[in-house]
């Protein structure tokens, strides 16, 4: 029995389900990202993973990574092919470093944990929740399955189906990108992991020096291990590229004479033939990025065009830190945080911004900062958060009902969460009738957007929050 392979598959499913659980049922969604060196290279959990990689090898990709697990499931029946382009992922990693020193953050495009989190938060959870809810309603109402199903449905409504379904206008783009990544298995198994993944590149560099190693004591040249290796890590002479091996252990059980094993070295490790990109080339990429460091300050601070989450002060710093994981948008209780597309240029794609007409910034909520894994949205306590100005409300008197039509309406003033009211009113007599006319106290307004969200005028709101 393939005990170790069964254990590895169990580990993959466990961590995938854990990842989904964290994103679905908790607000502490930053926890998993603390293991990601691309997100937090100096985090304690990242360091533990890196040290473990130095000992065991590139185990994270084969045993833990949720995207790797999904790719394995999608490519279960895919035929394997050898590719000589494994060095591309090092250039992707190098490009991420270069752009980082230029003040442009692009790791969110390629990080496997971020890609998976975006899909789960913005696509999988809303879709599955909606489908299950509609299915239960159909079975109960249309087929009269009240007795066997209604109690179970009520139980699910306070757990799995109790998650509020949010709408994200650009979720189709997120879904398409995820599908493309997974569809690359059509070419060969683990195409993304072998060729493109920058997180895999980090682990590959370290895994070259790992202590655990694969050894072949007996070989009948059946080539099963080489043919079936999902990472094409095994060479013609039965040696292997340690940097590409994800310790899946398939080769141990594929061997008909049980001549393959993973073991600790009993003698000094000899230098192996050069595979993939050399250390010299990789270090050159890193060094070249330092030469470009001087250009970081050439472009001035990007003009703030959007309403960013509470605590965000510098647009450039925010975009450099934000990995577009979707955590803040997922936990926002009003669905007000939405992914941007081109509203703030190419550098701001998929970064969160507040859209008051969809949802406002809840006055007594600081979940977005607590869920951010990189500190792009500062972690603030409630007292600090309530003082954060993210915008300023402005009344369009040509649309506002009391101003333009002398009709009674104090919706904006009623909903303002500030105790002393940032939206105030004063009385004005019209045709012998007292009309309350609203105005904004700029010294008190924090730009939460609830006034714009609740304003009854259509199609345009009479009060609008500006950045």
C-alpha positions as CSV (number, residue, x, y, z in Angstrom):
1,X,0.0,0.0,0.0
2,X,1.2,3.5,-0.9
3,X,1.1,4.7,2.7
4,X,3.3,7.8,2.2
5,X,1.5,8.8,-0.9
6,X,-1.9,8.4,0.9
7,X,-0.4,10.5,3.7
8,X,0.7,13.1,1.2
9,X,-2.8,13.2,-0.5
10,X,-4.4,13.5,2.9
11,X,-2.1,16.4,3.7
12,X,-3.0,18.2,0.4
13,X,-6.7,17.8,1.0
14,X,-6.4,18.8,4.6
15,X,-4.6,22.1,3.8
16,X,-6.9,22.9,0.9
17,X,-9.9,22.4,3.1
18,X,-8.3,24.4,5.9
19,X,-7.5,27.2,3.5
20,X,-11.2,27.2,2.3
21,X,-12.4,27.1,5.9
22,X,-10.3,30.1,7.0
23,X,-11.6,32.1,4.1
24,X,-15.2,31.0,4.4
25,X,-15.8,31.0,8.1
26,X,-13.2,33.2,9.8
27,X,-12.1,36.8,9.7
28,X,-8.5,35.9,10.5
29,X,-7.8,35.3,6.8
30,X,-4.2,36.6,7.0
31,X,-3.1,33.5,8.9
32,X,-2.3,31.3,5.9
33,X,-0.4,34.1,4.1
34,X,2.1,34.4,6.9
35,X,3.7,31.1,5.6
36,X,4.3,32.7,2.2
37,X,7.8,34.1,1.6
38,X,6.6,36.2,-1.3
39,X,4.2,38.0,1.1
40,X,6.2,38.0,4.3
41,X,9.8,36.9,3.8
42,X,10.8,37.7,7.4
43,X,7.7,36.4,9.1
44,X,8.3,33.7,11.6
45,X,6.1,31.2,9.8
46,X,7.8,31.9,6.5
47,X,11.2,31.3,8.1
48,X,10.0,28.0,9.5
49,X,8.8,26.9,6.1
50,X,12.1,28.0,4.5
51,X,14.2,26.1,7.1
52,X,12.0,23.0,6.6
53,X,12.6,23.3,2.9
54,X,16.4,23.3,3.6
55,X,16.0,20.1,5.5
56,X,13.3,18.2,3.6
57,X,13.2,19.8,0.2
58,X,10.4,21.5,-1.8
59,X,7.7,19.8,0.3
60,X,5.4,22.9,0.5
61,X,4.5,22.6,-3.3
62,X,3.7,18.8,-3.0
63,X,2.1,18.6,0.5
64,X,0.7,22.0,1.4
65,X,0.1,24.5,-1.4
66,X,-3.7,24.7,-2.2
67,X,-3.2,25.7,-5.8
68,X,-0.8,22.8,-6.3
69,X,-3.5,20.4,-4.9
70,X,-6.2,21.9,-7.3
71,X,-3.7,21.6,-10.2
72,X,-3.0,17.9,-9.3
73,X,-6.8,17.2,-9.3
74,X,-7.3,19.0,-12.6
75,X,-4.3,17.2,-14.2
76,X,-4.9,13.7,-12.7
77,X,-5.3,12.1,-16.2
78,X,-2.9,14.4,-18.1
79,X,0.0,12.8,-19.8
80,X,3.4,14.0,-18.7
81,X,5.9,15.8,-20.9
82,X,9.5,17.0,-20.4
83,X,10.1,20.7,-20.6
84,X,13.4,22.5,-20.7
85,X,12.0,25.8,-19.6
86,X,11.9,25.4,-15.8
87,X,14.3,28.4,-15.5
88,X,11.4,30.7,-16.6
89,X,10.1,30.8,-13.0
90,X,13.4,32.2,-11.8
91,X,13.1,35.1,-14.3
92,X,9.5,35.6,-13.1
93,X,10.8,35.9,-9.6
94,X,13.6,38.1,-10.7
95,X,11.1,40.4,-12.5
96,X,9.0,40.6,-9.3
97,X,12.1,41.8,-7.4
98,X,13.1,44.3,-10.1
99,X,9.6,45.8,-10.3
100,X,9.5,45.9,-6.5
101,X,12.6,48.1,-6.5
102,X,11.0,50.2,-9.2
103,X,8.1,50.8,-6.9
104,X,5.7,48.5,-8.8
105,X,4.3,45.5,-7.0
106,X,3.4,42.6,-9.3
107,X,3.7,39.6,-7.1
108,X,-0.1,39.5,-6.7
109,X,-0.3,38.3,-10.3
110,X,1.8,35.2,-9.7
111,X,1.6,34.2,-6.1
112,X,-0.2,30.9,-5.9
113,X,-1.8,31.5,-2.5
114,X,-3.1,34.9,-3.6
115,X,-4.5,33.4,-6.9
116,X,-6.3,30.7,-4.9
117,X,-7.6,33.1,-2.3
118,X,-9.0,35.4,-4.9
119,X,-10.8,32.6,-6.6
120,X,-12.2,31.1,-3.3
121,X,-13.3,34.5,-1.9
122,X,-14.7,36.2,-5.0
123,X,-16.0,33.2,-7.0
124,X,-16.1,29.8,-5.2
125,X,-17.8,30.9,-1.9
126,X,-20.5,33.2,-3.5
127,X,-21.3,30.7,-6.2
128,X,-21.5,27.6,-4.1
129,X,-23.5,29.4,-1.4
130,X,-26.0,30.7,-3.9
131,X,-26.4,27.3,-5.7
132,X,-26.9,25.3,-2.5
133,X,-29.4,27.9,-1.2
134,X,-31.4,27.8,-4.4
135,X,-31.2,24.0,-4.5
136,X,-32.6,23.6,-1.0
137,X,-35.4,26.2,-1.6
138,X,-36.3,24.3,-4.8
139,X,-36.4,20.9,-3.1
140,X,-38.4,22.2,-0.2
141,X,-41.0,24.3,-2.0
142,X,-41.3,22.6,-5.4
143,X,-41.0,19.0,-4.4
144,X,-42.6,19.4,-0.9
145,X,-39.5,17.9,0.9
146,X,-40.4,19.8,4.1
147,X,-40.0,17.1,6.7
148,X,-36.7,15.6,5.7
149,X,-34.9,18.7,4.5
150,X,-36.2,21.8,6.2
151,X,-34.5,21.3,9.6
152,X,-31.3,20.4,7.8
153,X,-31.6,23.6,5.7
154,X,-32.2,25.7,8.8
155,X,-29.0,24.2,10.3
156,X,-27.0,25.1,7.2
157,X,-28.4,28.6,7.3
158,X,-26.6,29.3,10.5
159,X,-23.4,27.8,9.3
160,X,-22.3,27.2,5.7
161,X,-25.2,28.9,4.0
162,X,-25.2,31.7,6.6
163,X,-22.4,33.5,4.8
164,X,-23.7,36.7,3.2
165,X,-23.4,36.5,-0.6
166,X,-21.6,39.5,-2.0
167,X,-21.4,40.8,-5.6
168,X,-18.1,41.7,-7.2
169,X,-18.5,43.2,-10.7
170,X,-15.1,42.0,-12.0
171,X,-15.3,38.4,-10.5
172,X,-15.4,37.0,-14.0
173,X,-11.9,38.2,-14.6
174,X,-10.7,36.6,-11.4
175,X,-12.4,33.3,-12.4
176,X,-10.9,33.5,-15.9
177,X,-7.4,33.9,-14.6
178,X,-7.7,31.0,-12.2
179,X,-9.2,28.8,-14.9
180,X,-6.2,29.6,-17.2
181,X,-3.7,28.7,-14.5
182,X,-5.4,25.4,-13.9
183,X,-6.0,24.7,-17.6
184,X,-2.2,24.7,-18.2
185,X,-2.3,21.1,-17.1
186,X,-3.6,20.3,-20.6
187,X,0.0,20.9,-21.8
188,X,1.6,18.8,-19.0
189,X,1.2,18.0,-15.3
190,X,2.0,20.8,-12.9
191,X,2.9,23.2,-15.8
192,X,2.3,26.3,-13.6
193,X,4.5,24.9,-10.7
194,X,7.3,23.8,-13.0
195,X,7.5,26.7,-15.4
196,X,6.0,29.9,-13.9
197,X,5.4,29.9,-10.1
198,X,7.7,32.4,-8.4
199,X,7.0,30.9,-4.9
200,X,8.2,27.6,-6.3
201,X,11.3,29.3,-7.6
202,X,12.1,30.5,-4.0
203,X,11.7,27.0,-2.7
204,X,13.7,25.6,-5.6
205,X,16.7,27.7,-4.8
206,X,16.7,26.5,-1.2
207,X,15.8,22.9,-2.0
208,X,19.0,22.6,-4.0
209,X,20.8,22.4,-0.7
210,X,18.3,20.3,1.2
211,X,19.5,17.5,3.3
212,X,17.0,14.8,2.4
213,X,17.8,13.3,-0.9
214,X,16.5,10.7,-3.4
215,X,18.6,7.6,-3.8
216,X,18.3,4.7,-6.3
217,X,19.9,1.5,-5.1
218,X,18.6,-0.8,-7.8
219,X,17.3,0.0,-11.2
220,X,15.9,-2.2,-14.1
221,X,15.6,0.8,-16.5
222,X,11.8,0.6,-16.7
223,X,11.7,4.4,-16.6
224,X,8.4,4.4,-14.8
225,X,9.6,6.9,-12.3
226,X,10.8,9.3,-15.0
227,X,7.7,9.0,-17.1
228,X,5.3,9.5,-14.2
229,X,7.2,12.3,-12.4
230,X,4.8,15.2,-12.3
231,X,7.7,17.7,-12.0
232,X,10.0,16.0,-14.6
233,X,12.6,16.1,-11.9
234,X,14.1,12.7,-12.8
235,X,16.8,12.5,-15.4
236,X,17.7,9.8,-18.0
237,X,20.4,8.5,-15.8
238,X,18.0,8.2,-12.8
239,X,19.6,11.0,-11.0
240,X,17.3,13.9,-10.3
241,X,17.0,17.7,-10.0
242,X,16.6,18.2,-6.3
243,X,15.4,21.8,-6.9
244,X,12.4,20.5,-8.9
245,X,11.4,17.5,-6.7
246,X,8.3,18.3,-4.6
247,X,8.8,15.1,-2.5
248,X,5.5,13.6,-3.8
249,X,7.0,10.1,-3.3
250,X,5.3,8.6,-6.4
251,X,8.7,7.4,-7.7
252,X,9.2,5.3,-4.5
253,X,6.1,3.3,-5.2
254,X,6.4,3.3,-9.0
255,X,9.6,1.4,-8.8
256,X,8.9,-2.3,-9.5
257,X,12.0,-3.5,-7.6
258,X,11.6,-1.0,-4.7
259,X,15.0,0.4,-5.4
260,X,14.1,4.0,-4.9
261,X,14.1,5.7,-1.5
262,X,14.4,9.1,0.2
263,X,17.0,9.1,2.9
264,X,19.4,11.2,4.8
265,X,22.9,11.4,3.3
266,X,25.5,9.0,4.8
267,X,28.4,10.8,3.1
268,X,29.2,14.3,2.0
269,X,27.0,15.6,-0.7
270,X,28.9,16.0,-4.0
271,X,28.1,18.9,-6.3
272,X,25.6,17.9,-8.9
273,X,25.4,18.8,-12.5
274,X,24.0,22.3,-13.2
275,X,20.2,22.2,-13.6
276,X,17.7,25.0,-14.4
277,X,19.1,28.5,-13.7
278,X,22.5,28.8,-12.1
279,X,23.0,30.5,-8.8
280,X,25.2,33.0,-10.6
281,X,22.5,33.9,-13.0
282,X,19.9,34.2,-10.2
283,X,22.1,36.4,-8.0
284,X,22.8,38.5,-11.1
285,X,19.0,39.1,-11.4
286,X,18.8,40.2,-7.8
287,X,21.9,42.4,-8.1
288,X,20.6,44.1,-11.2
289,X,17.4,45.1,-9.4
290,X,19.6,47.0,-6.9
291,X,21.0,49.0,-9.8
292,X,17.5,50.1,-10.6
293,X,16.8,51.1,-7.1
294,X,17.7,54.7,-7.8
295,X,14.7,55.0,-10.2
296,X,12.2,54.3,-7.5
297,X,11.7,57.9,-6.6
298,X,11.5,59.3,-10.1
299,X,7.8,59.0,-10.4
300,X,6.0,61.2,-7.8
301,X,3.3,59.9,-5.5
302,X,0.4,58.6,-7.6
303,X,-2.6,60.9,-7.4
304,X,-5.2,59.4,-5.3
305,X,-8.4,58.9,-7.3
306,X,-10.2,56.3,-5.3
307,X,-11.5,55.9,-1.8
308,X,-9.1,53.5,-0.1
309,X,-9.7,51.5,3.1
310,X,-9.3,53.2,6.5
311,X,-5.7,54.0,7.5
312,X,-4.3,54.0,4.0
313,X,-2.4,57.3,3.6
314,X,0.0,56.8,0.7
315,X,-1.2,55.5,-2.6
316,X,2.2,54.2,-3.8
317,X,2.9,52.5,-0.5
318,X,-0.6,50.9,-0.5
319,X,-0.3,49.5,-4.0
320,X,3.2,48.2,-3.3
321,X,2.0,46.3,-0.2
322,X,-1.4,45.1,-1.4
323,X,-1.2,41.6,-2.9
324,X,-4.9,41.6,-4.1
325,X,-5.8,38.6,-2.1
326,X,-9.4,39.7,-1.7
327,X,-9.4,39.2,2.1
328,X,-10.6,42.7,2.9
329,X,-13.3,42.6,0.3
330,X,-14.5,39.2,1.6
331,X,-14.8,40.4,5.2
332,X,-16.3,43.8,4.4
333,X,-19.8,43.5,6.0
334,X,-21.5,45.9,3.5
335,X,-19.8,44.7,0.3
336,X,-18.5,48.3,-0.1
337,X,-14.9,47.3,-0.8
338,X,-14.6,46.3,-4.5
339,X,-11.7,45.4,-6.8
340,X,-10.5,48.3,-9.0
341,X,-9.8,47.6,-12.7
342,X,-8.3,50.6,-14.5
343,X,-9.6,53.4,-12.3
344,X,-6.2,54.1,-10.9
345,X,-4.1,52.9,-13.8
346,X,-2.4,49.5,-14.4
347,X,-0.6,49.6,-11.1
348,X,-3.9,49.6,-9.2
349,X,-5.6,46.7,-10.9
350,X,-7.6,44.5,-8.4
351,X,-6.6,46.7,-5.4
352,X,-9.6,47.4,-3.1
353,X,-11.5,50.7,-3.0
354,X,-14.7,51.8,-1.5
355,X,-17.8,52.1,-3.7
356,X,-20.4,53.9,-1.6
357,X,-23.3,53.2,-3.9
358,X,-22.7,49.4,-3.4
359,X,-21.8,49.6,0.3
360,X,-20.5,52.0,2.9
361,X,-17.6,51.8,5.4
362,X,-19.3,50.4,8.6
363,X,-18.4,52.9,11.4
364,X,-17.9,50.1,14.0
365,X,-15.9,47.7,11.9
366,X,-12.1,47.3,11.5
367,X,-12.1,43.9,9.8
368,X,-10.3,44.9,6.7
369,X,-7.2,46.0,8.5
370,X,-7.2,42.9,10.7
371,X,-7.5,40.6,7.7
372,X,-4.8,42.2,5.6
373,X,-1.8,39.9,5.5
374,X,0.7,42.5,4.4
375,X,-0.2,45.6,6.4
376,X,-1.3,47.4,3.2
377,X,-4.4,48.3,5.2
378,X,-3.1,49.2,8.7
379,X,-4.4,47.2,11.7
380,X,-6.4,49.7,13.7
381,X,-8.4,49.4,16.9
382,X,-12.0,50.6,16.7
383,X,-11.2,54.0,18.4
384,X,-8.5,54.7,15.8
385,X,-10.5,53.5,12.9
386,X,-13.4,55.8,13.8
387,X,-11.1,58.8,13.4
388,X,-9.7,57.8,10.0
389,X,-10.8,60.1,7.2
390,X,-11.1,58.3,3.9
391,X,-13.0,60.9,2.1
392,X,-15.3,63.9,2.3
393,X,-19.0,64.1,1.5
394,X,-20.2,66.8,-0.9
395,X,-23.8,67.8,-1.5
396,X,-24.9,68.5,-5.1
397,X,-27.6,71.2,-4.5
398,X,-28.9,70.8,-8.0
399,X,-30.1,67.3,-7.2
400,X,-30.7,67.4,-3.4
401,X,-34.4,67.3,-2.7
402,X,-34.5,70.0,0.0
403,X,-32.2,72.3,-2.0
404,X,-33.5,71.8,-5.5
405,X,-37.2,71.1,-4.8
406,X,-37.8,72.3,-1.2
407,X,-38.9,68.8,-0.3
408,X,-38.4,67.3,3.1
409,X,-35.5,64.8,3.2
410,X,-32.9,64.3,5.9
411,X,-31.9,60.8,5.1
412,X,-28.2,61.7,5.0
413,X,-28.3,63.4,8.4
414,X,-30.2,60.6,10.0
415,X,-27.8,57.9,8.8
416,X,-24.6,59.8,9.6
417,X,-22.8,57.6,12.3
418,X,-20.9,60.5,13.9
419,X,-22.4,61.3,17.3
420,X,-22.3,65.0,16.7
421,X,-23.4,64.5,13.0
422,X,-21.0,65.4,10.2
423,X,-24.1,66.1,8.0
424,X,-26.0,68.8,9.7
425,X,-29.2,70.8,8.8
426,X,-30.5,74.3,9.2
427,X,-34.0,75.5,8.9
428,X,-35.2,77.7,6.0
429,X,-38.8,78.9,5.5
430,X,-40.4,78.2,2.1
431,X,-44.1,79.1,1.4
432,X,-44.6,79.3,5.2
433,X,-43.1,75.8,5.7
434,X,-39.9,75.0,7.5
435,X,-37.5,73.0,5.4
436,X,-34.4,71.4,6.8
437,X,-31.5,71.9,4.4
438,X,-28.4,69.6,4.8
439,X,-24.8,70.7,4.7
440,X,-21.5,68.9,5.5
441,X,-19.2,69.8,8.4
442,X,-15.9,69.0,6.8
443,X,-14.1,68.9,10.2
444,X,-16.3,66.0,11.3
445,X,-16.9,64.0,8.1
446,X,-14.8,60.8,7.8
447,X,-16.1,59.9,4.3
448,X,-17.7,56.6,5.3
449,X,-20.1,56.8,2.4
450,X,-23.3,55.8,4.3
451,X,-25.0,59.1,3.3
452,X,-24.3,58.4,-0.4
453,X,-25.4,54.8,0.0
454,X,-28.7,55.8,1.6
455,X,-29.5,58.9,-0.5
456,X,-32.9,58.4,-2.2
457,X,-32.2,60.4,-5.4
458,X,-31.8,58.4,-8.6
459,X,-30.1,57.8,-11.0
460,X,-27.4,60.1,-9.4
461,X,-27.0,60.5,-5.7
462,X,-27.4,64.1,-4.3
463,X,-24.5,63.5,-1.9
464,X,-21.3,61.9,-3.0
465,X,-18.1,61.1,-1.1
466,X,-14.9,62.3,-2.8
467,X,-11.4,60.8,-2.0
